């Protein structure tokens, strides 16, 4: 199925195109059966007051949905007899159906069984987004194929493509053949998709507001325990939790956004600071509290003062900053270290450029392209610099942690608006130092505090309005990737799973949640109608992403919680130095890099011996780096790694080259060739859950016998207990390609150094079997 054909010679060349040409249109074959199939597949629209199809005699577009008096999801355009390709080359197999575009998503309606390649149901079903749905905000780039040449599509087209290729921000690649679709339908669907995914938008035109009107008055799920930090009580609670209330206070000087529309209504500052100081420069130049360490040191952030050319104004600013500085720097009792992130750390342009290169490694059009780039994959990975950027973020977080923990110093993060790298590093430090932030509710509260209330420009950084590609920088995704490195290295320390992080990254582009669609709390409150309310109007009710019941059924939500999470036990002092931590240490990574690690290929244990030996020779350049830790931080880092790990204490990530890995579940989940049936960490997890279930069952039987009651058997997460062979990229990968055996030409592998058995293969091909 994945092979390039049974033709020998010409290693590395593409397989010849099929010579058979059909002169019968697909709709002329089994017409009755096809009509029945399409009737059975219905388009599911999100609820509103009424659902209707727009009149396309108003061509080209109707942009005034709010003026129609209807709310909810609206169908904009559609095309029938569209072929959705399977991610293959040469054979071009696929599924026929309808391609539709609404004001919320692009959706393909075909035979679901065929669409999943007879692989069964999706393992992780989202109630909002189906397996063949793409939210409009998730579309990254659109290409058209003209005479077998792929070209990007923009604006009004003079000629319409015979094939449509959609690259998504979650790294899906969708291929549609329009060759058998009516010409008028092709014009409408292609032009409609281009317009609604690429044209600049106004904020109030986002689907978020249409849906908010449709569900107006819907109450939030009371089970959501996330602290939203929109009241003084929330900030006071956080101060008490971290024991920071002695030196810091909650202020309401910005209530109603009277001082700054960049800051939240409530925040925390040093106790000696006067409210007049906050007002003086609209909140700029003020140390804002992020978190307090157990030893009394604190992590703070500050936005830069406006740039002045006049010497007198500069002197005023200098005097102001000197006074502010004394509130947090009072040696020898209290000292502060300043980290200027705007000049001494990563630039936003570096991050943007690195990710643009990095994501191209996963936007694969077909299996041939996947295997053609596999040989130079590690070189391309290294040249993108994405993993190095992750390592530099973790390294900076370790240095900040060393100042707080070992030197008992306050750390002040400086940035122009304190809303990008400040958010990333302050959050990362708290995940490493505060076990509460490694629980699900704690992690969600952290994001609310540092990112949402911290004024990170989600609207601009995600480019939801398509107004400036230069502003689009994946800062929040970089943070999630850094957290994933910690989750991967210390699984028992986190209550949530990598699946949780993956769906959280996907939620950035689902415009029914308000969490990631505003630049600041002020912008959100203003557009929700919370300001200047009259007696007859009520503010819109927007959903929060933290209500996971909106997207997933309870059964699917079990995959968001880590069953191996180590609950914190309350032990006596004499028991705290027992063997529990020694046992935990055996579950974490080794203290030093093992000798075999440099020879591990990207797929690590998921690949067979041949691939590991061959690809392992390509990653030696990733191991060493000239940018090392500072002396104090290096000593702190080495000392910590020489001791047993307390999963409820400080965590320091391994940052040596081979320890920084690619987040496979998020970036590779849509590439069938990267999936290993019955392999990967999910297989280990399944076995562990089976053992946990057996132990739990025995415990319940013992308790039931002791109390003379019938044992009530509690099962482990059902999706992981399925008897079928799960994919290594579970739960996103579909159960398919059971007989997939990719065939590779040996000519491209010989450059890596020969293996004796390679030369003995027939027709210069290597059959790798199920990798």
PyMOL commands that set and color helices and strands:
alter all, ss='L'
color gray80, all
select helices_A, chain A and resi 26-28+31-40+56-58+65-68+112-115+136-138+183-198+203-205+207-214+232-241+255-257+275-280+311-325+341-344+348-359+367-374+377-384+386-405+421-433+435-438+440-452+458-461+469-471+475-489+491-493+498-509+521-528+548-550+554-560+580-585+597-599+604-606+609-618+620-622+631-641+657-659+664-667+672-674+681-707+718-721+746-748+750-752+758-760+762-764
alter helices_A, ss='H'
color red, helices_A
select strands_A, chain A and resi 75-85+94-102+105-110+133-135+139-146+149-152+163-168+173-177+248-251+267-270+288-292+298-303+336-340+410-415+743-745+765-767
alter strands_A, ss='S'
color yellow, strands_A
deselect
rebuild
show_as cartoon
